[in-house]
Amino acid sequence: MIGTVLITICVLISNLLHAVWRTLVCEWVGLVARHEQRGPSFKELMEEFSPRQLAVKQLKRQFLDALQANDSLEVMKILHTGELEIDTVLEVDDPSMLLASYKQGYWLPGYTLDKSWATGIHVCVMYNAVETALVLIQEGAAINRKPNGKTPLHVACEASNADCVALLLAHRAKVNGLSLSGHTPLHYCITSQSVACAKLLLCEGAKVNMPSDNNEADTPLHAAARFGVPELVALYLANGADVNSVNSLQETPLMTACFWAFDAKEQFYSEDHHLVCRILLDNQADPNLREEDNKTALHKAAWNCDHVLMQMLLEAGANTRAVDINGCAPIQYLLKVTDVRPMAIPELCYQALLNHNAARIYPPQFHKACYDCTKAVEVMVNSYERLKPTNKWSAAIPDDCYKRHKDFYDSLFAVCSNTPRSLLHLSRCAIRASLGEVCQRGVAQLPLPPPMKRYLLLEPEGILY
């Protein structure tokens, strides 16, 4: 019985394998036959162009050259030959993708094309050829087409060509039309040079609170905040932009500006982004709103180790004890990045947080607090009345670092013992505890000399006692 079953199974397997083999052989034979019967190659087709086709190709080249040179007379001459349609699609060199717009997911990140498709009027606004653009419009050129994803108005705004924007709007260009990526012309105003373009759009009814039709759902205010253009931010707010509008990630423009204020590649902090945040806060932006991961704007400023923004947010009422989805407060994000922000002044960040009632760093974590940034360590140590040393502290300090900061670390290990700190330090701790949440403002109002106020606010001195 078992033998019969095994024989049956073997026969079935043999038949299946034979069927698969026949299928593969047939497909291979078909491919060979199709290869042998294929038509002429692309090169062969090019060689077989008729004289008329070659003439049209040459005419397109002349047309493109005339558009780029703003030679309206030559453009008129070519159009009047009747050999070329006014809305003929041209292939244009476009390494910066000024003419192109694609839906999300169409291209890999960082992948760009060298050429784009465009009509004549697209080329005109790309090169700010206003006279030639007017000629094309008068001859009946379509002004809302998007052969490569953008209308001429999108291109004019991104190129910051205000004269072209005015011309297109005067001839009924769609002021709120969407590019293939889901952006309005107002979203493409992202430089200080494009402020004039934005003003023209707003005068013609551009929707200042219209989100992009894509996964981000950013408003024009988000775009201006991301690129750090204070003039645009002020303009949008003056025209009714919602200062606390949120995108698909629940991020406000304030959060966006705080995050992009630090250029990680160039390692510098943008004063324009700082000014954007100042404008937003002055217009009642809420610093305690949370995005989808429960981070606030202060979390993002702390991640950048940006003491200017942190102080600005704290003065506006930012909550230093707000925790995100991971249970981390801003001071814990600051602790994570202290040693990878060489342009930052971390001790000022720690001071700002601790002077606004931030939770103190758990003592056994001190060894994580960038041993080479002794001023930051000093601020954190002085936030406690007394500390007990741990073996992890000394083990975390490399020999070369200890030699550079020998005096400081010797004083650290001296005060972190079983003996109490100095009476001066204990008095500081008592005053700070009594002031609590209003420590920063309270110290400023005390009738004390400036050096004593700085001492109360944990200004580092380079040594502990």
C-alpha positions in Angstrom: 0.0 0.0 0.0 2.7 2.4 1.0 4.7 1.5 -2.1 1.8 2.3 -4.3 1.4 5.8 -2.7 5.0 6.5 -3.2 5.0 5.5 -6.8 1.9 7.7 -7.4 3.6 10.7 -5.8 6.8 10.2 -7.8 4.7 10.1 -11.1 3.0 13.4 -10.2 6.2 15.1 -9.4 7.7 13.9 -12.7 4.8 15.2 -14.7 4.9 18.6 -13.0 8.7 19.0 -13.7 8.1 18.0 -17.3 5.4 20.6 -17.7 7.6 23.3 -16.2 10.5 22.4 -18.5 8.2 22.5 -21.6 7.0 26.0 -20.6 10.5 27.3 -20.1 11.7 25.9 -23.4 8.7 27.4 -25.3 9.2 30.9 -23.7 12.9 30.7 -24.7 12.1 29.8 -28.3 9.6 32.6 -28.5 12.1 35.1 -27.2 14.6 34.0 -29.8 12.0 34.2 -32.6 10.9 37.7 -31.5 14.5 38.8 -31.4 15.1 37.6 -34.9 11.9 39.3 -36.1 12.4 42.6 -34.3 12.2 45.9 -36.2 15.0 48.4 -36.7 16.9 49.7 -33.7 16.5 53.3 -32.4 19.7 54.2 -34.2 18.4 52.8 -37.4 15.2 54.7 -37.0 17.1 57.9 -36.4 19.1 57.3 -39.6 15.8 56.8 -41.5 14.3 60.2 -40.5 12.8 61.9 -43.5 14.1 65.3 -44.5 10.9 66.9 -43.2 11.4 65.3 -39.7 14.9 66.6 -39.6 13.8 70.0 -40.6 11.2 70.0 -37.7 13.8 68.9 -35.3 16.1 71.7 -36.4 13.2 74.2 -36.1 12.5 73.1 -32.5 16.1 73.7 -31.7 15.9 77.2 -33.2 12.7 77.9 -31.3 14.2 76.9 -28.0 17.3 79.0 -28.6 15.1 82.0 -29.4 13.0 81.5 -26.3 16.0 81.3 -24.0 17.5 84.4 -25.6 14.2 86.3 -25.3 14.3 86.9 -29.0 10.6 87.7 -29.6 11.0 88.5 -33.3 12.7 85.2 -34.0 9.9 83.4 -32.1 7.2 85.2 -34.1 9.1 84.3 -37.3 9.2 80.6 -36.5 5.6 80.5 -35.4 4.4 82.2 -38.6 6.0 79.5 -40.7 3.2 77.2 -39.6 5.6 74.3 -39.2 5.5 74.4 -35.3 2.5 74.4 -32.9 2.7 77.2 -30.3 2.3 74.7 -27.5 4.8 72.2 -28.8 6.5 70.3 -26.0 10.3 70.8 -26.0 13.0 68.9 -24.2 14.9 71.4 -22.0 18.1 71.1 -20.0 16.9 71.2 -16.4 19.5 69.8 -14.0 17.9 71.7 -11.0 14.5 70.3 -11.9 12.9 73.8 -11.9 10.4 72.6 -14.5 9.7 69.2 -13.1 7.3 68.0 -10.4 6.6 64.4 -9.6 4.2 62.5 -7.3 5.7 61.2 -4.1 7.3 57.8 -4.6 8.0 58.3 -8.3 11.8 58.8 -7.8 14.3 57.6 -5.3 15.5 60.3 -2.8 18.3 62.4 -4.4 17.6 61.0 -7.9 17.3 63.8 -10.5 16.9 64.1 -14.3 19.0 66.3 -16.5 16.1 67.3 -18.8 12.5 68.2 -18.5 9.5 68.6 -20.8 8.2 72.2 -21.3 6.1 74.4 -23.6 7.5 77.6 -24.9 5.9 79.7 -22.1 7.5 77.5 -19.5 10.9 78.2 -21.0 10.1 82.0 -21.0 9.3 82.1 -17.3 12.3 79.9 -16.6 14.6 82.5 -18.2 12.5 85.5 -17.2 11.8 86.3 -20.9 8.8 88.5 -20.3 8.6 90.0 -23.8 8.6 86.7 -25.5 6.1 85.3 -23.0 3.8 88.1 -23.8 4.1 87.3 -27.5 3.3 83.7 -26.9 0.2 84.6 -24.8 -1.0 87.0 -27.5 -0.6 84.3 -30.1 -2.8 82.0 -28.0 -0.4 79.9 -25.9 -2.0 77.9 -23.1 -0.8 79.1 -19.7 -2.1 76.3 -17.4 -0.5 73.3 -19.0 2.0 71.2 -17.1 3.8 68.7 -19.4 6.3 67.9 -16.6 4.1 68.5 -13.6 4.2 72.3 -13.2 2.3 75.1 -14.8 4.2 78.2 -15.9 3.0 80.0 -12.7 4.6 77.3 -10.5 7.9 77.8 -12.4 7.8 81.6 -12.3 7.3 81.5 -8.5 10.1 79.0 -7.9 12.4 81.1 -10.1 11.3 84.3 -8.3 10.4 86.0 -11.5 7.8 88.5 -10.3 7.2 90.1 -13.7 6.3 86.8 -15.2 4.0 86.0 -12.3 2.2 89.4 -12.9 1.9 88.6 -16.6 0.5 85.1 -16.1 -2.0 86.3 -13.4 -3.2 89.1 -15.7 -4.1 86.4 -18.3 -6.0 84.2 -15.9 -3.4 81.7 -14.7 -4.8 79.4 -12.0 -3.6 81.1 -8.8 -4.4 78.0 -6.7 -3.6 75.3 -9.3 -1.8 72.2 -8.0 1.4 70.8 -9.4 1.8 67.1 -9.9 3.4 66.9 -6.4 0.3 68.6 -4.9 1.7 72.2 -4.3 0.2 75.5 -5.1 2.2 78.4 -6.6 2.4 79.9 -3.1 4.2 76.8 -1.8 7.0 77.5 -4.4 7.7 81.0 -2.9 10.6 79.9 -0.7 13.2 82.6 -0.9 13.4 86.3 0.1 13.5 87.1 -3.6 10.1 85.5 -4.1 8.2 87.8 -1.6 7.0 90.0 -4.5 5.6 86.9 -6.2 3.8 85.9 -3.0 2.3 89.4 -2.8 1.0 89.2 -6.3 -0.5 85.8 -5.7 -2.3 86.9 -2.5 -3.7 89.9 -4.3 -5.3 87.6 -6.8 -6.9 85.4 -4.2 -4.2 82.7 -3.3 -5.4 80.6 -0.4 -2.8 81.2 2.4 -4.0 78.3 4.5 -4.4 75.7 1.7 -2.4 72.6 2.5 -0.4 70.7 -0.1 -2.3 67.8 -1.6 0.3 65.1 -0.6 1.5 63.2 2.4 3.0 66.2 4.1 -0.1 68.5 3.9 2.1 71.6 4.6 0.6 75.1 4.3 2.6 77.9 2.7 3.5 79.1 6.2 5.1 75.7 6.9 7.1 76.1 3.7 8.3 79.6 4.6 9.2 78.5 8.1 11.2 75.5 6.8 13.2 77.6 4.4 13.6 80.4 7.0 12.1 83.4 5.1 11.0 85.9 7.8 9.5 88.3 5.2 7.2 85.6 3.8 6.2 84.5 7.3 5.2 88.0 8.3 3.4 88.5 4.9 1.3 85.3 5.4 0.4 86.1 9.0 -0.7 89.6 7.9 -2.9 88.0 5.3 -4.7 85.6 7.7 -2.4 82.6 7.9 -3.2 80.3 10.9 -0.1 80.6 13.1 -0.9 77.2 14.7 -1.8 75.3 11.6 -0.7 71.7 11.5 0.5 69.4 8.8 -0.1 65.6 8.5 2.5 65.0 11.2 0.7 67.5 13.5 3.7 69.9 13.3 3.1 73.6 13.6 5.2 76.2 11.6 7.0 76.9 14.9 8.1 73.3 15.2 9.2 73.3 11.6 11.3 76.5 12.0 12.9 75.2 15.3 13.9 71.9 13.6 15.4 73.5 10.4 17.2 76.2 12.3 20.3 74.0 12.5 22.1 73.0 9.4 23.7 69.7 10.3 25.7 69.5 7.1 27.3 72.9 7.4 27.1 72.9 11.3 25.7 76.4 11.8 22.6 78.0 13.3 20.4 80.1 11.0 19.6 83.6 12.3 16.8 83.8 9.7 15.1 80.8 11.3 15.5 82.4 14.7 13.8 85.5 13.4 11.0 83.4 12.0 10.4 81.8 15.4 10.4 85.3 17.0 7.7 86.4 14.5 5.6 83.3 15.1 5.8 83.7 18.9 4.9 87.4 18.7 1.8 86.3 16.7 0.7 84.0 19.5 2.2 80.7 18.3 1.7 78.1 21.0 5.0 76.7 22.1 3.4 73.8 23.9 1.5 72.2 21.1 2.6 68.6 20.3 3.2 66.7 17.1 2.3 63.1 16.5 5.2 61.8 18.7 4.3 64.2 21.5 7.3 66.4 20.9 7.0 70.1 21.4 9.0 72.9 19.7 11.3 72.9 22.8 12.2 69.2 22.1 13.3 70.1 18.6 15.3 73.1 19.8 17.0 71.0 22.5 17.8 68.3 19.9 19.7 71.0 17.9 21.3 72.3 21.1 20.2 75.8 20.1 20.4 78.0 23.2 19.0 81.0 21.4 15.7 79.3 20.4 15.5 77.5 23.8 15.6 80.8 25.7 13.1 82.3 23.3 10.7 79.4 23.8 11.1 79.3 27.5 10.4 83.0 27.8 7.2 82.3 25.8 6.1 79.7 28.4 7.4 76.5 26.9 7.0 73.5 29.3 10.4 72.1 30.3 8.9 68.9 31.7 6.8 67.9 28.7 7.6 64.3 27.7 7.3 62.8 24.3 6.2 59.3 23.2 9.5 57.9 24.4 9.1 59.5 27.9 11.9 62.0 27.2 11.9 65.6 28.3 13.8 68.3 26.3 16.8 68.1 28.7 17.2 64.4 27.9 17.4 65.2 24.2 20.0 67.8 25.0 22.0 65.2 26.9 22.0 62.9 23.9 23.5 65.5 21.5 25.8 67.5 23.6 28.9 65.8 22.3 27.9 66.0 18.6 27.1 69.7 18.3 30.6 71.3 18.1 29.2 74.8 17.2 26.8 74.8 20.2 27.2 76.3 23.7 25.6 73.4 25.7 26.1 74.9 29.1 23.8 77.8 28.2 21.1 75.2 27.1 21.4 73.4 30.4 21.2 76.7 32.4 18.1 77.8 30.5 16.3 74.6 31.2 17.3 74.3 34.8 16.4 77.9 35.5 12.9 77.2 34.1 12.1 74.3 36.4 13.4 71.4 34.2 13.8 68.1 35.9 17.5 67.6 36.8 19.6 64.9 35.2 19.8 61.7 37.3 23.3 61.7 38.9 24.4 58.3 37.6 23.9 59.7 34.0 26.4 62.4 34.5 29.1 60.3 32.8 27.0 60.5 29.6 27.0 64.2 29.6 30.0 64.8 27.4 33.0 64.5 29.6 34.8 67.0 27.4 32.3 69.7 28.0 33.1 70.5 31.6 31.0 73.6 31.8 27.9 71.6 31.1 28.9 69.1 33.7 29.4 71.9 36.2 26.0 73.3 35.6 24.3 70.0 36.2 26.4 69.2 39.3 25.6 72.6 40.8 21.8 72.0 40.4 22.1 69.5 43.3 22.9 70.4 47.0 25.3 67.5 47.2 26.2 64.4 45.2 27.8 61.0 45.8 30.4 60.0 43.3 30.1 56.8 41.3 32.8 54.6 39.7 31.3 55.3 36.3 32.3 59.0 36.4 36.0 58.4 36.6 35.8 55.4 34.2 34.1 57.5 31.6 36.8 60.2 31.5 39.7 59.4 29.0 43.2 60.1 30.3 43.8 62.8 27.7 40.5 64.6 28.7 41.4 64.3 32.4 44.8 65.9 31.7 43.1 68.8 29.8 40.6 69.5 32.6 42.6 68.2 35.6 41.7 71.1 37.9 38.0 70.8 37.2 37.8 67.1 37.7 39.9 67.2 40.8 37.4 69.7 42.2 34.5 67.6 41.1 35.7 64.5 42.9 36.5 66.6 46.0 33.0 68.1 46.3 31.3 64.8 45.5 32.1 63.2 48.7 30.6 62.6 52.1 31.4 66.2 53.2 28.8 68.9 52.6 29.2 71.6 49.9 30.1 75.2 50.8 27.6 77.4 52.7 27.5 79.6 49.6 26.4 76.8 47.4 23.8 75.5 49.9 22.4 79.1 50.1 22.1 79.1 46.3 20.2 75.9 46.4 17.8 77.1 49.0 17.1 80.3 47.1 16.5 78.4 43.9 14.2 75.9 45.6 12.1 78.7 47.1 11.7 80.4 43.7 10.8 77.2 41.9 9.2 77.7 38.5 9.9 81.4 38.5 13.6 81.1 39.2 14.8 82.9 36.1 12.4 85.9 36.6 12.7 85.8 40.4 16.5 86.1 40.5 16.3 89.0 38.0 14.1 90.9 40.5 16.3 90.3 43.6 18.2 93.3 45.0 21.6 91.6 44.4 24.7 92.6 42.4 25.0 91.1 38.9 27.8 88.6 39.8 25.6 87.1 42.6 22.6 86.9 40.2 24.8 85.0 37.7 25.9 82.7 40.5 22.3 81.9 41.4 21.5 81.1 37.8 24.3 78.5 37.7 26.7 80.3 35.5 29.8 78.1 35.3 33.1 79.2 36.8 35.4 76.4 35.7 35.8 74.9 39.2 33.6 73.4 41.9 33.6 74.3 45.6 
